[in-house]
């Protein structure tokens, strides 16, 4: 019952806060204007800052959870909660300035970096002694690097990079109505289910995950196509930040998070490699992402988003019942699904547009055609 109550509280707060944040975005003119850029597919100015509603609902509900449920801080220390909330606040501040003033990548990355560093300082995941190895004995990471008079734990470094990777995955994923918020919702529910699994049994983490899911669901009602508000920079980064943190608190359940976010992660990795290969900025937006490819071959926004929801849900919830080797097989299968989708969308588009000379740059040429 407590899970249901806190889920409904987060859901209700998000439903109430989202219209307020929407008015705030219009008041301060924090809007996403349509343009000729290939990623811009909406036809009228859209309010940003939606992440403030998600974070606000999460913050209030987590505070209520701490005061009412009185969780055992010997299991999940209070500084962990404070680290998550402070890191989220940093992302909201950075997100506001980025949405308002369109910060350059050289500046905007500092906020995710600081939020991830706060998590490291709070001790979440730091001190992990090993990671699972499906082929044999666990791999030890209980080591440190000596830099002058400083000692840096390997686990702390891995936590920082893991969080940055998750943050940028959801940031780059945020291209269609409801895509990032919906997949993050699937991730939150998956990690909630995993927390209740007998092999894990972490009710505190389950509470955090279900509160996060409730906050996302309330916002998704406004964000699903046709959206009336976007997550914005703060919301898109907070989604990945929370999924990364929850996976670590659960005992480094990285494979589970990877299965939920596998398609977006592989898609982002592929796009970044291509941008670097063609000597373009890895931070510049384009239409090479899988969700845009689905649109290009005739999917509607709803169809594309629901397809990606389905893939994330199938692999994510399957992971709840798999052991390490089973998750490895699932990851290999997920990789194959990604390759199949990438090749299939390119082949279908090439068949629809035989005049396109470059099989892999059809999205850029299509964007020029639309101009």
C-alpha positions as CSV (number, residue, x, y, z in Angstrom):
1,X,0.0,0.0,0.0
2,X,2.8,2.4,0.8
3,X,4.2,2.0,-2.7
4,X,0.8,2.8,-4.2
5,X,0.3,5.8,-2.0
6,X,3.7,7.4,-2.8
7,X,3.3,6.6,-6.5
8,X,-0.1,8.3,-6.5
9,X,1.3,11.3,-4.6
10,X,4.1,11.7,-7.1
11,X,1.6,11.3,-10.0
12,X,-0.8,13.8,-8.6
13,X,1.9,16.4,-7.9
14,X,3.3,16.0,-11.4
15,X,-0.2,16.5,-12.8
16,X,-0.6,19.7,-10.8
17,X,2.9,21.1,-11.3
18,X,3.1,20.5,-15.1
19,X,0.5,23.2,-16.1
20,X,2.2,25.6,-13.6
21,X,5.6,25.0,-15.2
22,X,4.1,25.4,-18.6
23,X,2.8,28.9,-17.7
24,X,6.2,29.7,-16.2
25,X,7.9,28.7,-19.4
26,X,5.6,31.0,-21.5
27,X,6.1,33.9,-18.9
28,X,9.9,33.7,-19.1
29,X,9.8,32.8,-22.9
30,X,11.7,29.6,-22.4
31,X,10.3,28.1,-25.6
32,X,11.5,25.7,-28.3
33,X,10.8,27.5,-31.6
34,X,10.3,25.7,-34.9
35,X,13.2,26.1,-37.3
36,X,14.8,24.6,-40.4
37,X,17.0,22.3,-38.2
38,X,16.3,18.7,-39.0
39,X,15.5,17.8,-35.4
40,X,12.8,20.4,-35.1
41,X,9.6,18.6,-36.2
42,X,7.0,20.7,-34.2
43,X,5.1,23.5,-36.0
44,X,4.6,26.0,-33.1
45,X,6.6,27.3,-30.2
46,X,6.6,24.7,-27.3
47,X,7.3,25.4,-23.7
48,X,10.3,23.8,-22.2
49,X,11.2,23.3,-18.5
50,X,9.0,20.3,-18.1
51,X,11.7,18.6,-16.1
52,X,11.0,21.1,-13.3
53,X,7.5,19.5,-12.8
54,X,9.0,16.0,-12.7
55,X,11.8,17.0,-10.3
56,X,9.4,19.1,-8.2
57,X,7.0,16.1,-7.8
58,X,9.9,13.8,-7.1
59,X,11.5,16.2,-4.5
60,X,8.2,16.7,-2.6
61,X,7.3,13.0,-2.6
62,X,10.8,11.9,-1.5
63,X,10.7,14.4,1.3
64,X,7.3,13.0,2.4
65,X,8.6,9.5,2.1
66,X,11.5,10.3,4.4
67,X,9.3,12.0,7.0
68,X,6.5,9.5,6.9
69,X,8.0,6.1,6.1
70,X,11.2,6.9,8.1
71,X,13.5,4.6,6.0
72,X,16.4,2.8,7.6
73,X,19.4,5.1,6.9
74,X,21.7,2.3,7.8
75,X,20.7,0.6,4.5
76,X,20.4,3.8,2.3
77,X,22.1,6.7,4.2
78,X,20.5,10.1,4.3
79,X,23.5,11.6,2.4
80,X,22.5,9.4,-0.6
81,X,19.0,11.0,-0.7
82,X,20.6,14.4,-0.3
83,X,23.1,13.7,-3.0
84,X,20.3,12.7,-5.4
85,X,18.2,15.8,-4.7
86,X,21.2,18.1,-4.9
87,X,22.4,16.6,-8.1
88,X,18.9,16.9,-9.5
89,X,18.8,20.5,-8.5
90,X,22.0,21.2,-10.3
91,X,20.6,19.6,-13.5
92,X,17.5,21.8,-13.2
93,X,19.5,25.0,-12.9
94,X,21.7,24.0,-15.8
95,X,18.7,23.0,-17.8
96,X,17.0,26.3,-17.2
97,X,19.9,28.3,-18.5
98,X,20.5,26.0,-21.4
99,X,16.8,26.1,-22.5
100,X,16.7,29.9,-22.0
101,X,20.1,30.9,-23.5
102,X,21.1,27.9,-25.6
103,X,24.4,27.3,-23.9
104,X,27.3,25.9,-25.9
105,X,28.2,22.2,-25.3
106,X,31.5,23.4,-23.7
107,X,29.4,25.0,-20.9
108,X,26.3,22.8,-20.7
109,X,28.3,19.6,-20.0
110,X,29.5,21.1,-16.7
111,X,26.1,20.7,-15.0
112,X,25.8,17.0,-15.7
113,X,29.5,16.6,-14.7
114,X,28.9,18.4,-11.4
115,X,25.7,16.4,-10.7
116,X,27.5,13.1,-11.3
117,X,30.4,14.3,-9.1
118,X,28.0,15.1,-6.3
119,X,26.8,11.5,-6.4
120,X,30.4,10.3,-6.2
121,X,30.9,12.5,-3.2
122,X,27.8,11.2,-1.5
123,X,29.3,7.7,-1.7
124,X,26.6,6.1,-3.9
125,X,28.3,3.1,-5.6
126,X,31.8,4.2,-4.4
127,X,33.5,1.3,-2.7
128,X,31.9,-1.4,-5.0
129,X,34.5,-4.2,-4.8
130,X,33.6,-6.2,-7.9
131,X,31.3,-6.4,-10.9
132,X,29.6,-9.6,-12.1
133,X,31.3,-11.7,-14.7
134,X,29.0,-14.1,-16.6
135,X,32.0,-16.2,-17.7
136,X,33.5,-16.9,-14.3
137,X,34.8,-15.2,-11.2
138,X,33.7,-11.6,-10.5
139,X,36.0,-8.8,-11.8
140,X,37.6,-6.9,-8.9
141,X,37.6,-3.1,-9.1
142,X,38.7,-2.5,-5.5
143,X,41.6,-0.5,-6.6
144,X,42.7,3.2,-6.7
145,X,44.8,5.4,-8.9
146,X,47.4,7.6,-7.3
147,X,47.6,11.1,-8.8
148,X,50.2,13.0,-6.8
149,X,48.9,13.1,-3.3
150,X,45.4,12.1,-4.4
151,X,44.0,8.7,-4.5
152,X,41.1,8.1,-6.8
153,X,39.1,4.9,-6.4
154,X,38.4,3.0,-9.7
155,X,34.7,2.5,-8.6
156,X,34.3,6.3,-8.1
157,X,35.6,6.9,-11.6
158,X,33.3,4.2,-13.1
159,X,30.3,5.7,-11.3
160,X,31.0,9.1,-12.7
161,X,31.4,7.8,-16.3
162,X,28.3,5.6,-15.9
163,X,26.1,8.5,-14.8
164,X,27.5,10.8,-17.6
165,X,26.7,8.1,-20.1
166,X,23.2,7.6,-18.9
167,X,22.6,11.4,-18.8
168,X,23.7,12.0,-22.3
169,X,21.8,8.9,-23.6
170,X,18.4,10.4,-22.4
171,X,19.5,13.9,-23.5
172,X,20.1,12.7,-27.1
173,X,17.1,10.5,-27.0
174,X,14.7,13.4,-26.4
175,X,13.6,14.0,-30.0
176,X,9.9,12.8,-30.2
177,X,6.9,13.6,-28.0
178,X,7.0,11.4,-24.9
179,X,10.0,9.3,-26.0
180,X,12.4,10.1,-23.2
181,X,9.8,10.4,-20.4
182,X,8.1,7.2,-21.5
183,X,11.3,5.1,-21.8
184,X,12.5,6.5,-18.4
185,X,9.1,5.5,-17.0
186,X,9.6,1.9,-18.3
187,X,13.1,2.0,-16.7
188,X,11.7,3.2,-13.4
189,X,9.1,0.5,-13.3
190,X,11.6,-2.2,-14.3
191,X,14.0,-1.1,-11.5
192,X,11.0,-1.1,-9.1
193,X,10.1,-4.7,-10.0
194,X,13.8,-5.7,-9.7
195,X,13.9,-4.1,-6.2
196,X,11.0,-6.4,-5.1
197,X,12.6,-9.5,-6.6
198,X,13.5,-12.0,-3.8
199,X,17.1,-12.0,-5.0
200,X,17.4,-8.3,-4.5
201,X,14.7,-7.3,-1.9
202,X,15.4,-3.6,-1.5
203,X,12.2,-1.8,-0.4
204,X,13.9,1.6,0.0
205,X,15.1,1.5,-3.6
206,X,11.7,0.2,-4.7
207,X,10.1,3.3,-3.1
208,X,12.5,5.7,-4.8
209,X,12.0,4.0,-8.2
210,X,8.1,4.0,-7.9
211,X,8.2,7.7,-6.8
212,X,10.3,8.5,-9.9
213,X,7.9,6.5,-12.1
214,X,4.9,8.4,-10.7
215,X,6.5,11.8,-11.3
216,X,7.2,10.7,-14.9
217,X,3.8,9.3,-15.6
218,X,2.1,12.5,-14.5
219,X,4.2,14.5,-16.9
220,X,3.9,12.0,-19.7
221,X,0.2,12.7,-19.8
222,X,1.0,16.2,-21.1
223,X,4.1,15.1,-23.0
224,X,2.7,12.3,-25.1
225,X,1.9,13.1,-28.7
226,X,0.6,15.7,-29.4
227,X,2.7,17.2,-26.6
228,X,1.8,20.5,-24.9
229,X,5.2,20.8,-23.1
230,X,8.7,19.3,-23.5
231,X,11.0,18.0,-20.9
232,X,13.7,20.5,-21.8
233,X,17.4,20.1,-21.0
234,X,16.9,19.7,-17.2
235,X,14.2,17.0,-17.6
236,X,16.0,14.9,-20.3
237,X,19.2,14.8,-18.2
238,X,17.4,14.2,-14.9
239,X,15.8,11.1,-16.5
240,X,19.1,9.4,-17.3
241,X,20.6,10.6,-14.0
242,X,17.9,8.9,-12.0
243,X,18.1,5.7,-13.9
244,X,21.8,5.6,-13.5
245,X,21.6,6.3,-9.8
246,X,18.9,3.7,-9.2
247,X,20.9,1.0,-11.0
248,X,23.9,1.7,-8.8
249,X,22.0,1.8,-5.5
250,X,20.4,-1.5,-6.4
251,X,23.9,-3.1,-6.3
252,X,25.4,-2.1,-9.7
253,X,22.5,-3.6,-11.7
254,X,24.1,-2.1,-14.8
255,X,23.0,-4.9,-17.1
256,X,19.3,-4.4,-16.3
257,X,19.6,-0.6,-17.0
258,X,21.5,-1.4,-20.2
259,X,18.7,-3.7,-21.3
260,X,16.0,-1.0,-20.7
261,X,18.1,1.7,-22.4
262,X,20.0,-0.6,-24.8
263,X,18.5,0.6,-28.0
264,X,19.0,4.4,-27.1
265,X,22.5,3.7,-25.9
266,X,23.5,1.8,-29.0
267,X,21.8,4.4,-31.2
268,X,23.6,7.3,-29.5
269,X,27.0,5.4,-29.7
270,X,26.5,4.8,-33.4
271,X,25.5,8.4,-34.1
272,X,28.5,9.8,-32.1
273,X,30.9,7.5,-33.9
274,X,29.5,8.6,-37.3
275,X,29.8,12.3,-36.3
276,X,33.4,11.9,-35.3
277,X,34.1,9.9,-38.5
278,X,32.8,12.7,-40.6
279,X,34.6,15.3,-38.4
280,X,31.4,17.0,-37.2
281,X,30.6,17.8,-33.5
282,X,29.3,14.9,-31.5
283,X,27.0,17.3,-29.8
284,X,25.3,18.7,-32.9
285,X,21.7,17.5,-33.4
286,X,20.8,15.7,-36.6
287,X,18.3,13.1,-37.9
288,X,20.5,10.1,-37.9
289,X,18.9,8.7,-34.7
290,X,16.7,5.6,-35.0
291,X,13.5,7.4,-33.9
292,X,13.9,9.9,-36.8
293,X,14.7,7.0,-39.2
294,X,11.4,5.4,-38.2
295,X,9.6,8.7,-39.0
296,X,11.4,8.9,-42.4
297,X,10.1,5.5,-43.5
298,X,6.5,6.4,-42.7
299,X,5.9,5.7,-38.9
300,X,3.9,8.3,-37.1
301,X,5.3,9.8,-33.9
302,X,3.0,7.6,-31.8
303,X,4.0,4.5,-33.7
304,X,7.7,5.2,-33.5
305,X,7.5,6.0,-29.8
306,X,5.3,3.0,-28.9
307,X,7.6,0.7,-30.9
308,X,10.6,1.8,-28.8
309,X,8.5,1.6,-25.6
310,X,7.8,-2.0,-26.4
311,X,11.4,-3.0,-27.1
312,X,12.5,-1.4,-23.8
313,X,9.7,-3.0,-21.8
314,X,10.3,-6.5,-23.2
315,X,14.0,-6.5,-22.6
316,X,13.8,-4.6,-19.3
317,X,11.2,-6.7,-17.6
318,X,12.8,-9.9,-18.9
319,X,16.0,-8.8,-17.2
320,X,14.2,-8.9,-13.8
321,X,14.1,-12.7,-14.0
322,X,17.5,-13.3,-15.6
323,X,20.8,-14.2,-14.0
324,X,24.1,-12.7,-15.2
325,X,24.6,-15.1,-18.1
326,X,21.0,-14.7,-19.2
327,X,21.4,-10.9,-19.2
328,X,24.5,-11.3,-21.4
329,X,22.5,-13.3,-23.9
330,X,19.7,-10.7,-23.8
331,X,22.3,-7.9,-24.4
332,X,23.6,-9.8,-27.4
333,X,20.1,-10.3,-28.7
334,X,19.4,-6.6,-28.1
335,X,22.4,-5.7,-30.1
336,X,21.2,-7.8,-33.0
337,X,17.8,-6.2,-32.8
338,X,19.5,-2.7,-33.0
339,X,21.5,-3.8,-36.1
340,X,18.4,-5.2,-37.7
341,X,16.4,-2.0,-37.1
342,X,19.2,0.2,-38.4
343,X,19.7,-1.8,-41.6
344,X,16.0,-2.3,-42.2
345,X,15.1,1.4,-41.8
346,X,17.9,2.3,-44.2
347,X,16.9,-0.3,-46.8
348,X,13.2,0.7,-46.6
349,X,14.1,4.4,-47.0
350,X,16.5,3.6,-49.9
351,X,13.7,1.7,-51.6
352,X,11.3,4.6,-51.1
353,X,13.9,7.2,-52.3
354,X,16.1,5.5,-54.9
355,X,17.6,8.8,-55.9
356,X,19.5,9.1,-52.6
357,X,23.2,8.5,-53.5
358,X,24.5,7.8,-50.0
359,X,22.8,4.9,-48.2
360,X,23.7,6.2,-44.8
361,X,23.2,9.9,-45.1
362,X,19.6,9.8,-46.3
363,X,18.3,11.7,-43.3
364,X,20.5,14.8,-44.0
365,X,19.6,14.8,-47.7
366,X,15.9,14.4,-46.8
367,X,16.1,17.4,-44.5
368,X,17.5,19.5,-47.3
369,X,14.7,18.3,-49.6
370,X,12.1,19.3,-47.0
371,X,13.6,22.8,-46.8
